[in-house]
Amino acid sequence: MSRRHDLTHDTRAAAAVEFAVVAGMFLVMLVGAIELGLQWWTRDCLQMTADLTARCVALGACSDDPVGFAKGQATDWALPGAVASLLVDDNASSCHGMGVQGGRFVIVQIRSDFWSGLPFPFFASSLSVSACYPRAS
């Protein structure tokens, strides 16, 4: 009977048990924070790529190959293969719902298939960004 009483009051392995419980939750939170940071960074890089591509097309510097320009910019941001689709409307009458009398805009929309390792409810399966720039007359 005294052996059973000794095991219930034994605290030598308490730290190992607490570590096992806390480490599992901490690891999930750490991986989630890394994935969220990667998603935000990727979206920011794609937004900068869309902004630069819209400006380049509007100024006529890359109107012959905007897809190649966008893919090159994304690769410069260390995101090779991130541009899954690119749509360019170089004669839009409004920019995000706002228009100017007689003005035209270039609108660039980029979609990227996000490579997150976590399933859908936690992170989006793709990222979409858009940018517009006034067209040079």
DSSP file (Angstrom, degrees, kcal/mol; ACC not computed):
  #  RESIDUE AA STRUCTURE BP1 BP2  ACC     N-H-->O    O-->H-N    N-H-->O    O-->H-N    TCO  KAPPA ALPHA  PHI   PSI    X-CA   Y-CA   Z-CA
    1    1 A M     >        0   0    0      0, 0.0     4,-1.7     0, 0.0     5,-0.1   0.000 360.0 360.0 360.0 -35.1    0.0    0.0    0.0
    2    2 A S  H  >  +     0   0    0      1,-0.2     4,-2.0     2,-0.2     5,-0.1   0.818 360.0  59.4 -69.6 -28.7    2.9    2.4    0.7
    3    3 A R  H  > S+     0   0    0      2,-0.2     4,-1.8     1,-0.2    -1,-0.2   0.907 105.4  48.5 -64.2 -41.7    4.3    1.9   -2.8
    4    4 A R  H  > S+     0   0    0      1,-0.2     4,-1.6     2,-0.2    -2,-0.2   0.905 110.8  50.6 -64.8 -41.7    1.0    3.1   -4.3
    5    5 A H  H  X S+     0   0    0     -4,-1.7     4,-1.0     1,-0.2    -1,-0.2   0.869 108.0  53.5 -64.2 -36.7    1.0    6.1   -2.1
    6    6 A D  H  < S+     0   0    0     -4,-2.0     4,-0.3     1,-0.2     3,-0.3   0.877 106.8  51.7 -67.0 -37.7    4.7    6.9   -3.1
    7    7 A L  H >< S+     0   0    0     -4,-1.8     3,-0.6     1,-0.2    -1,-0.2   0.846 106.0  54.1 -69.1 -33.9    3.8    6.9   -6.8
    8    8 A T  H 3< S+     0   0    0     -4,-1.6    -1,-0.2     1,-0.2    -2,-0.2   0.767 114.7  40.1 -73.2 -23.0    1.0    9.3   -6.4
    9    9 A H  T 3< S+     0   0    0     -4,-1.0     2,-0.5    -3,-0.3    -1,-0.2   0.321  86.1 116.9-104.9   5.6    3.2   11.9   -4.7
   10   10 A D    <   +     0   0    0     -3,-0.6     3,-0.2    -4,-0.3    -3,-0.0  -0.642  34.7 175.9 -77.9 124.2    6.2   11.3   -6.8
   11   11 A T    >   +     0   0    0     -2,-0.5     3,-0.9     1,-0.1     4,-0.4   0.195  47.6 105.6-113.4  14.1    7.0   14.6   -8.7
   12   12 A R  T 3  S+     0   0    0      1,-0.2     3,-0.3     2,-0.1     4,-0.2   0.840  87.8  37.9 -67.2 -32.4   10.3   13.6  -10.5
   13   13 A A  T 3> S+     0   0    0      1,-0.2     4,-1.9    -3,-0.2    -1,-0.2   0.297  86.5 100.9-100.9   9.0    8.6   13.2  -13.9
   14   14 A A  H <> S+     0   0    0     -3,-0.9     4,-2.5     1,-0.2     5,-0.2   0.891  80.4  52.4 -62.6 -40.2    6.3   16.2  -13.6
   15   15 A A  H  > S+     0   0    0     -4,-0.4     4,-2.4    -3,-0.3    -1,-0.2   0.884 108.5  50.5 -65.1 -37.9    8.5   18.4  -15.7
   16   16 A A  H  > S+     0   0    0     -4,-0.2     4,-2.0     2,-0.2    -1,-0.2   0.895 111.7  47.5 -67.1 -39.8    8.7   15.9  -18.5
   17   17 A V  H  X S+     0   0    0     -4,-1.9     4,-1.9     2,-0.2    -2,-0.2   0.925 112.8  48.5 -67.5 -44.5    4.9   15.5  -18.6
   18   18 A E  H  X S+     0   0    0     -4,-2.5     4,-2.6     1,-0.2     5,-0.3   0.906 111.1  51.3 -62.0 -41.4    4.4   19.3  -18.6
   19   19 A F  H  X S+     0   0    0     -4,-2.4     4,-3.0     1,-0.2     5,-0.3   0.906 107.4  52.9 -62.1 -41.7    6.9   19.7  -21.4
   20   20 A A  H  X S+     0   0    0     -4,-2.0     4,-1.1     1,-0.2    -1,-0.2   0.886 113.4  43.5 -62.5 -39.2    5.2   17.1  -23.5
   21   21 A V  H  X S+     0   0    0     -4,-1.9     4,-1.2     2,-0.2    -2,-0.2   0.936 120.3  39.7 -71.6 -46.8    1.8   18.9  -23.1
   22   22 A V  H  X S+     0   0    0     -4,-2.6     4,-2.6     1,-0.2     5,-0.2   0.864 110.1  58.3 -74.1 -37.3    3.2   22.4  -23.7
   23   23 A A  H  X S+     0   0    0     -4,-3.0     4,-2.5    -5,-0.3    -1,-0.2   0.870 103.0  53.8 -63.9 -37.3    5.7   21.5  -26.5
   24   24 A G  H  X S+     0   0    0     -4,-1.1     4,-1.7    -5,-0.3    -1,-0.2   0.938 113.1  41.8 -62.7 -46.5    2.9   20.1  -28.7
   25   25 A M  H  X S+     0   0    0     -4,-1.2     4,-2.2     1,-0.2    -2,-0.2   0.897 114.8  51.8 -67.3 -39.6    0.8   23.3  -28.5
   26   26 A F  H  X S+     0   0    0     -4,-2.6     4,-2.4     1,-0.2    -2,-0.2   0.890 107.9  51.9 -64.5 -39.6    3.9   25.5  -28.9
   27   27 A L  H  X S+     0   0    0     -4,-2.5     4,-2.4     2,-0.2     5,-0.2   0.903 109.4  49.4 -64.8 -41.4    5.0   23.6  -32.0
   28   28 A V  H  X S+     0   0    0     -4,-1.7     4,-2.2     1,-0.2    -2,-0.2   0.921 112.8  47.5 -62.8 -43.9    1.6   24.0  -33.6
   29   29 A M  H  X S+     0   0    0     -4,-2.2     4,-2.1     2,-0.2    -2,-0.2   0.883 111.7  50.9 -65.3 -38.1    1.6   27.7  -32.8
   30   30 A L  H  X S+     0   0    0     -4,-2.4     4,-2.0     2,-0.2    -2,-0.2   0.926 111.7  45.5 -66.0 -46.2    5.2   28.1  -34.2
   31   31 A V  H  X S+     0   0    0     -4,-2.4     4,-2.4     1,-0.2    -2,-0.2   0.891 112.7  52.3 -65.1 -39.3    4.5   26.4  -37.5
   32   32 A G  H  X S+     0   0    0     -4,-2.2     4,-2.5    -5,-0.2    -2,-0.2   0.896 108.9  49.6 -63.1 -41.0    1.2   28.4  -37.8
   33   33 A A  H  X S+     0   0    0     -4,-2.1     4,-2.3     2,-0.2    -1,-0.2   0.886 111.1  49.6 -65.9 -39.0    3.1   31.7  -37.3
   34   34 A I  H  X S+     0   0    0     -4,-2.0     4,-2.3     2,-0.2    -2,-0.2   0.927 112.5  47.5 -65.3 -44.3    5.7   30.7  -39.9
   35   35 A E  H  X S+     0   0    0     -4,-2.4     4,-2.3     2,-0.2    -2,-0.2   0.908 112.4  49.1 -63.6 -42.4    3.0   29.8  -42.4
   36   36 A L  H  X S+     0   0    0     -4,-2.5     4,-2.5     1,-0.2    -1,-0.2   0.910 111.4  49.4 -64.6 -42.1    1.1   33.0  -41.8
   37   37 A G  H  X S+     0   0    0     -4,-2.3     4,-2.5     2,-0.2    -2,-0.2   0.892 110.6  50.6 -62.9 -40.2    4.3   35.1  -42.2
   38   38 A L  H  X S+     0   0    0     -4,-2.3     4,-2.4     2,-0.2    -2,-0.2   0.896 110.6  49.4 -64.5 -40.4    5.1   33.3  -45.4
   39   39 A Q  H  X S+     0   0    0     -4,-2.3     4,-2.4     2,-0.2    -2,-0.2   0.927 112.6  46.5 -66.4 -44.2    1.6   34.0  -46.8
   40   40 A W  H  X S+     0   0    0     -4,-2.5     4,-2.4     2,-0.2    -2,-0.2   0.922 113.8  48.7 -62.9 -43.9    1.8   37.7  -45.9
   41   41 A W  H  X S+     0   0    0     -4,-2.5     4,-2.4     2,-0.2    -2,-0.2   0.911 111.9  49.0 -63.5 -42.8    5.3   38.0  -47.4
   42   42 A T  H  X S+     0   0    0     -4,-2.4     4,-2.4     2,-0.2    -1,-0.2   0.915 111.5  49.3 -63.2 -43.6    4.2   36.3  -50.6
   43   43 A R  H  X S+     0   0    0     -4,-2.4     4,-2.3     2,-0.2    -2,-0.2   0.907 111.2  49.9 -63.0 -41.3    1.1   38.5  -50.9
   44   44 A D  H  X S+     0   0    0     -4,-2.4     4,-2.2     2,-0.2    -2,-0.2   0.912 111.4  48.3 -63.8 -42.8    3.2   41.6  -50.4
   45   45 A C  H  X S+     0   0    0     -4,-2.4     4,-2.0     1,-0.2    -2,-0.2   0.896 112.2  49.1 -64.8 -40.0    5.8   40.5  -53.0
   46   46 A L  H  X S+     0   0    0     -4,-2.4     4,-2.5     2,-0.2    -2,-0.2   0.871 109.3  52.7 -67.1 -36.1    3.0   39.7  -55.5
   47   47 A Q  H  X S+     0   0    0     -4,-2.3     4,-2.5     2,-0.2    -2,-0.2   0.917 109.6  48.1 -65.3 -41.9    1.4   43.1  -54.8
   48   48 A M  H  X S+     0   0    0     -4,-2.2     4,-2.5     2,-0.2    -2,-0.2   0.887 111.2  51.6 -63.7 -38.1    4.7   44.9  -55.5
   49   49 A T  H  X S+     0   0    0     -4,-2.0     4,-2.3     2,-0.2    -2,-0.2   0.914 110.6  47.7 -64.0 -43.1    5.0   42.8  -58.7
   50   50 A A  H  X S+     0   0    0     -4,-2.5     4,-2.5     2,-0.2    -2,-0.2   0.907 111.9  50.3 -64.7 -41.5    1.5   43.8  -59.8
   51   51 A D  H  X S+     0   0    0     -4,-2.5     4,-2.1     1,-0.2    -2,-0.2   0.937 113.4  44.7 -61.3 -47.5    2.2   47.5  -59.1
   52   52 A L  H  X S+     0   0    0     -4,-2.5     4,-2.3     1,-0.2    -1,-0.2   0.870 113.6  50.4 -66.6 -36.5    5.4   47.4  -61.1
   53   53 A T  H  X S+     0   0    0     -4,-2.3     4,-2.5     2,-0.2     5,-0.2   0.917 110.2  49.3 -68.3 -42.9    3.8   45.5  -64.0
   54   54 A A  H  X S+     0   0    0     -4,-2.5     4,-2.4     1,-0.2    -2,-0.2   0.912 113.7  46.8 -62.2 -41.9    0.9   48.0  -64.2
   55   55 A R  H  X S+     0   0    0     -4,-2.1     4,-2.0    -5,-0.2     6,-0.2   0.912 111.9  50.6 -65.0 -42.8    3.3   50.9  -64.2
   56   56 A C  H  X>S+     0   0    0     -4,-2.3     5,-1.9     2,-0.2     6,-1.1   0.906 113.6  44.3 -63.3 -43.3    5.5   49.3  -66.8
   57   57 A V  H ><5S+     0   0    0     -4,-2.5     3,-0.8     1,-0.2    -1,-0.2   0.909 112.4  52.6 -68.2 -41.8    2.6   48.6  -69.1
   58   58 A A  H 3<5S+     0   0    0     -4,-2.4    78,-1.5     1,-0.3    -2,-0.2   0.856 111.9  45.1 -64.0 -35.2    1.0   52.0  -68.6
   59   59 A L  H 3<5S-     0   0    0     -4,-2.0    -1,-0.3    -5,-0.2    -2,-0.2   0.532 113.0-120.0 -86.0  -6.0    4.3   53.8  -69.5
   60   60 A G  T <<5S+     0   0    0     -3,-0.8     3,-0.2    -4,-0.5    -3,-0.2   0.619  77.9 122.4  81.1  13.2    4.8   51.5  -72.5
   61   61 A A  S   <S+     0   0    0     -5,-1.9    -4,-0.2    -6,-0.2    -5,-0.1   0.782  89.0  13.5 -79.6 -26.8    8.1   50.0  -71.3
   62   62 A C  S >  S+     0   0    0     -6,-1.1     3,-0.8    -9,-0.1     7,-0.2  -0.019  80.9 127.5-137.9  32.5    7.0   46.4  -71.3
   63   63 A S  T 3  S+     0   0    0     -7,-0.3    -2,-0.1     1,-0.2    -6,-0.1   0.707  72.3  60.1 -67.8 -17.8    3.7   46.4  -73.3
   64   64 A D  T 3  S+     0   0    0      1,-0.2    -1,-0.2    -4,-0.1    -2,-0.1   0.813 123.5  13.5 -79.4 -29.5    5.0   43.6  -75.6
   65   65 A D    <>  +     0   0    0     -3,-0.8     4,-1.9     1,-0.1    -1,-0.2  -0.481  64.5 155.2-145.6  71.2    5.6   41.1  -72.8
   66   66 A P  H  > S+     0   0    0      0, 0.0     4,-2.6     0, 0.0     5,-0.2   0.833  79.0  56.5 -68.1 -29.7    3.9   42.0  -69.5
   67   67 A V  H  > S+     0   0    0      2,-0.2     4,-2.6     1,-0.2     5,-0.2   0.935 108.3  46.4 -66.4 -44.9    3.7   38.3  -68.4
   68   68 A G  H  > S+     0   0    0      2,-0.2     4,-2.2     1,-0.2    -1,-0.2   0.893 112.6  50.9 -62.8 -39.4    7.5   37.9  -68.8
   69   69 A F  H  X S+     0   0    0     -4,-1.9     4,-2.4    -7,-0.2    -2,-0.2   0.934 111.8  47.0 -62.9 -45.7    8.1   41.1  -66.9
   70   70 A A  H  X S+     0   0    0     -4,-2.6     4,-2.6     1,-0.2    -2,-0.2   0.909 112.5  48.9 -64.0 -42.6    5.8   40.0  -64.0
   71   71 A K  H  X S+     0   0    0     -4,-2.6     4,-2.1     1,-0.2    -1,-0.2   0.889 111.4  50.5 -65.6 -37.2    7.4   36.6  -63.8
   72   72 A G  H  X S+     0   0    0     -4,-2.2     4,-2.0    -5,-0.2    -2,-0.2   0.908 111.0  48.4 -64.9 -41.8   10.9   38.2  -63.8
   73   73 A Q  H  X S+     0   0    0     -4,-2.4     4,-1.3     2,-0.2    -2,-0.2   0.917 111.5  49.4 -64.3 -43.1    9.9   40.6  -61.0
   74   74 A A  H  <>S+     0   0    0     -4,-2.6     5,-2.2     1,-0.2    -1,-0.2   0.881 110.1  51.2 -64.2 -37.1    8.4   37.7  -59.0
   75   75 A T  H ><5S+     0   0    0     -4,-2.1     3,-1.8     1,-0.2    -1,-0.2   0.875 105.1  56.4 -66.8 -36.4   11.6   35.7  -59.5
   76   76 A D  H 3<5S+     0   0    0     -4,-2.0    -1,-0.2     1,-0.3    -2,-0.2   0.810 102.9  55.3 -63.5 -28.7   13.6   38.8  -58.3
   77   77 A W  T 3<5S-     0   0    0     -4,-1.3    -1,-0.3    -3,-0.1    -2,-0.2   0.301 126.8-104.4 -84.0  10.1   11.6   38.7  -55.1
   78   78 A A  T < 5S+     0   0    0     -3,-1.8    -3,-0.2    -5,-0.1    -2,-0.2   0.835  90.6 117.8  69.6  35.9   12.7   35.0  -54.7
   79   79 A L    > < -     0   0    0     -5,-2.2     3,-1.9    -8,-0.1     4,-0.3  -0.454  41.4-179.2-125.4  59.3    9.3   33.6  -55.8
   80   80 A P  T 3  S+     0   0    0      0, 0.0    -8,-0.1     0, 0.0    -9,-0.0  -0.397  74.2  10.7 -63.9 133.6   10.0   31.6  -58.9
   81   81 A G  T 3  S+     0   0    0    -10,-0.2   -10,-0.0    -2,-0.1    -6,-0.0   0.590  90.6 122.2  78.3  11.2    6.9   30.1  -60.4
   82   82 A A    <   +     0   0    0     -3,-1.9     2,-1.1   -11,-0.2    31,-0.3   0.770  49.6  83.5 -78.4 -24.7    4.6   32.1  -58.1
   83   83 A V        +     0   0    0     -4,-0.3    29,-0.2     1,-0.2     3,-0.1  -0.687  48.8 167.5 -84.1 102.5    2.7   33.8  -60.9
   84   84 A A        +     0   0    0     27,-2.0     2,-0.3    -2,-1.1    28,-0.2   0.875  69.3   1.7 -82.5 -40.3    0.0   31.3  -61.8
   85   85 A S  E     -A  111   0A   0     26,-1.9    26,-2.4     2,-0.0     2,-0.4  -0.996  60.7-165.0-148.7 148.2   -2.1   33.6  -64.0
   86   86 A L  E     -A  110   0A   0     -2,-0.3     2,-0.5    24,-0.2    24,-0.2  -0.992   3.2-169.8-136.4 125.0   -1.8   37.3  -65.0
   87   87 A L  E     -A  109   0A   0     22,-2.7    22,-2.6    -2,-0.4     2,-0.5  -0.964   4.4-169.1-115.9 131.4   -4.6   39.4  -66.5
   88   88 A V  E     -A  108   0A   0     -2,-0.5     2,-0.6    20,-0.2    20,-0.2  -0.980   9.3-175.7-123.3 121.9   -3.8   42.8  -68.0
   89   89 A D  E >   +A  107   0A   0     18,-2.8    18,-2.7    -2,-0.5     3,-0.6  -0.935   6.1 177.8-112.6 104.5   -6.6   45.2  -69.0
   90   90 A D  E 3  S+     0   0A   0     -2,-0.6    16,-0.1    16,-0.2    -1,-0.1   0.253  73.4  47.4 -96.3  14.3   -4.8   48.1  -70.6
   91   91 A N  E 3  S+     0   0A   0     16,-0.1    -1,-0.2    13,-0.1     2,-0.2  -0.128  72.4 149.9-143.4  42.9   -7.8   50.2  -71.6
   92   92 A A  E <   -A  105   0A   0     13,-2.2    13,-2.7    -3,-0.6     3,-0.0  -0.535  38.7-150.1 -80.4 144.1  -10.0   50.2  -68.4
   93   93 A S  S    S+     0   0    0     11,-0.2     7,-0.5    -2,-0.2     2,-0.3   0.629  78.7  33.9 -89.2 -13.9  -12.2   53.2  -67.8
   94   94 A S  E     -C   99   0B   0      5,-0.2     2,-0.5    11,-0.1     5,-0.3  -0.969  65.5-142.1-140.6 157.6  -12.1   53.0  -64.0
   95   95 A C  E >  S-C   98   0B   0      3,-3.8     3,-1.6    -2,-0.3    37,-0.1  -0.943  85.7 -27.0-122.3 107.6   -9.7   51.9  -61.3
   96   96 A H  T 3  S-     0   0    0     -2,-0.5    -1,-0.1     1,-0.3     3,-0.1   0.877 129.1 -45.4  54.0  41.7  -11.2   50.1  -58.4
   97   97 A G  T 3  S+     0   0    0      1,-0.2     2,-0.4     0, 0.0    -1,-0.3   0.340 120.7 102.9  89.3  -6.9  -14.5   51.8  -59.0
   98   98 A M  E <   -C   95   0B   0     -3,-1.6    -3,-3.8     2,-0.0     2,-0.3  -0.913  46.7-179.4-112.3 136.7  -13.1   55.3  -59.4
   99   99 A G  E     -C   94   0B   0     -2,-0.4     2,-0.4    -5,-0.3    -5,-0.2  -0.890  20.1-140.5-131.9 163.0  -12.8   56.9  -62.8
  100  100 A V    >   -     0   0    0     -7,-0.5     3,-2.2    -2,-0.3     2,-0.2  -0.958  41.7 -92.8-122.0 140.5  -11.5   60.2  -64.3
  101  101 A Q  T 3  S-     0   0    0     -2,-0.4     3,-0.1     1,-0.3    -8,-0.0  -0.326 109.5  -8.4 -55.4 117.0  -13.2   61.9  -67.2
  102  102 A G  T 3  S+     0   0    0      1,-0.2    -1,-0.3    -2,-0.2     2,-0.2   0.449 105.7 131.2  75.4   0.3  -11.5   60.7  -70.4
  103  103 A G    <   -     0   0    0     -3,-2.2     2,-0.3   -10,-0.2    -3,-0.2  -0.587  40.8-157.3 -88.9 149.4   -8.8   58.9  -68.4
  104  104 A R        -     0   0    0     31,-0.3    31,-3.1    -2,-0.2     2,-0.3  -0.914   6.7-158.0-123.0 151.3   -7.8   55.3  -69.0
  105  105 A F  E     -AB  92 134A   0    -13,-2.7   -13,-2.2    -2,-0.3     2,-0.5  -0.886  16.6-132.5-128.1 156.8   -6.1   52.9  -66.7
  106  106 A V  E     - B   0 133A   0     27,-2.8    27,-1.8    -2,-0.3     2,-0.5  -0.956  25.5-166.0-105.1 124.6   -4.0   49.7  -66.8
  107  107 A I  E     -AB  89 132A   0    -18,-2.7   -18,-2.8    -2,-0.5     2,-0.5  -0.955   3.4-169.5-115.1 128.5   -5.3   47.1  -64.4
  108  108 A V  E     -AB  88 131A   0     23,-3.0    23,-2.3    -2,-0.5     2,-0.5  -0.969   1.3-171.8-118.2 128.4   -3.1   44.0  -63.6
  109  109 A Q  E     -AB  87 130A   0    -22,-2.6   -22,-2.7    -2,-0.5     2,-0.4  -0.985   4.1-170.8-121.3 128.2   -4.5   41.0  -61.7
  110  110 A I  E     -AB  86 129A   0     19,-2.6    19,-2.5    -2,-0.5     2,-0.4  -0.962   4.5-167.7-120.7 134.3   -2.2   38.3  -60.5
  111  111 A R  E     -AB  85 128A   0    -26,-2.4   -27,-2.0    -2,-0.4   -26,-1.9  -0.974   6.5-171.3-118.9 136.7   -3.2   35.0  -59.0
  112  112 A S  E     - B   0 127A   0     15,-2.9    15,-3.0    -2,-0.4     2,-0.8  -0.992  25.1-129.0-129.3 132.2   -0.7   32.7  -57.3
  113  113 A D  E     - B   0 126A   0     -2,-0.4    13,-0.3   -31,-0.3     2,-0.2  -0.715  34.1-134.9 -77.4 113.5   -1.3   29.1  -56.1
  114  114 A F        -     0   0    0     11,-1.1   -75,-0.0    -2,-0.8     9,-0.0  -0.475   6.3-148.0 -75.4 139.7   -0.1   29.3  -52.6
  115  115 A W        +     0   0    0     -2,-0.2    -1,-0.1     2,-0.0    10,-0.1  -0.146  38.3 153.8-102.5  38.4    2.2   26.4  -51.5
  116  116 A S        -     0   0    0      8,-0.3     7,-0.0     1,-0.1     4,-0.0  -0.357  41.8-144.9 -67.0 146.0    1.2   26.3  -47.9
  117  117 A G  S    S+     0   0    0      2,-0.1    -1,-0.1    -2,-0.0    -2,-0.0   0.537  75.2  87.2 -87.5  -7.1    1.6   22.9  -46.2
  118  118 A L  S    S-     0   0    0      1,-0.1     5,-0.1     2,-0.1    -2,-0.1  -0.634  86.3 -99.3 -94.3 153.4   -1.5   23.4  -44.0
  119  119 A P    >>  -     0   0    0      0, 0.0     3,-1.3     0, 0.0     4,-1.3  -0.110  43.2 -89.4 -69.5 169.8   -5.0   22.4  -45.2
  120  120 A F  T 34 S+     0   0    0      1,-0.3     3,-0.1     2,-0.2    -2,-0.1   0.805 115.8  60.3 -52.8 -47.2   -7.6   24.9  -46.6
  121  121 A P  T 34 S+     0   0    0      0, 0.0    -1,-0.3     0, 0.0     3,-0.1   0.810 110.3  44.7 -59.6 -23.9   -9.5   26.1  -43.5
  122  122 A F  T <4 S+     0   0    0     -3,-1.3     2,-0.3     1,-0.2    -2,-0.2   0.875 126.0  12.8 -86.0 -38.7   -6.3   27.5  -42.1
  123  123 A F  S  < S-     0   0    0     -4,-1.3    -1,-0.2    -3,-0.1   -87,-0.0  -0.976  83.5 -99.0-140.0 152.1   -4.9   29.2  -45.2
  124  124 A A        -     0   0    0     -2,-0.3    -8,-0.3     1,-0.1     3,-0.1  -0.346  23.0-136.3 -67.6 148.1   -6.1   30.2  -48.6
  125  125 A S  S    S+     0   0    0      1,-0.1   -11,-1.1   -10,-0.1     2,-0.3   0.694  86.8  18.1 -80.2 -18.1   -5.3   27.8  -51.5
  126  126 A S  E     -B  113   0A   0    -13,-0.3     2,-0.4   -11,-0.1   -13,-0.2  -0.987  68.8-137.1-148.4 157.5   -4.4   30.8  -53.7
  127  127 A L  E     -B  112   0A   0    -15,-3.0   -15,-2.9    -2,-0.3     2,-0.4  -0.922  16.4-166.6-114.8 141.4   -3.6   34.5  -53.4
  128  128 A S  E     +B  111   0A   0     -2,-0.4     2,-0.3   -17,-0.2   -17,-0.2  -0.995   9.3 172.6-130.0 135.1   -4.9   37.2  -55.7
  129  129 A V  E     -B  110   0A   0    -19,-2.5   -19,-2.6    -2,-0.4     2,-0.3  -0.944   8.1-167.4-134.0 157.1   -3.7   40.8  -56.0
  130  130 A S  E     -B  109   0A   0     -2,-0.3     2,-0.3   -21,-0.2   -21,-0.2  -0.992   4.8-179.6-144.2 152.5   -4.6   43.6  -58.3
  131  131 A A  E     -B  108   0A   0    -23,-2.3   -23,-3.0    -2,-0.3     2,-0.3  -0.985   7.4-160.2-146.6 152.3   -3.1   47.0  -59.1
  132  132 A C  E     -B  107   0A   0     -2,-0.3   -25,-0.2   -25,-0.2   -77,-0.1  -0.965   5.3-175.1-136.0 156.6   -3.9   49.8  -61.5
  133  133 A Y  E     -B  106   0A   0    -27,-1.8   -27,-2.8    -2,-0.3     2,-0.1  -0.993  35.6-101.1-148.2 139.3   -2.0   52.7  -62.9
  134  134 A P  E     -B  105   0A   0      0, 0.0   -29,-0.3     0, 0.0     2,-0.2  -0.409  42.9-115.2 -66.8 139.6   -3.1   55.7  -65.1
  135  135 A R        -     0   0    0    -31,-3.1   -31,-0.3    -2,-0.1     2,-0.2  -0.520  25.1-115.9 -78.2 137.6   -2.3   55.2  -68.7
  136  136 A A              0   0    0    -78,-1.5    -1,-0.1    -2,-0.2   -31,-0.0  -0.522 360.0 360.0 -70.6 137.0    0.1   57.6  -70.4
  137  137 A S              0   0    0     -2,-0.2    -1,-0.1   -33,-0.0    -2,-0.0   0.464 360.0 360.0 -80.7 360.0   -1.5   59.7  -73.1
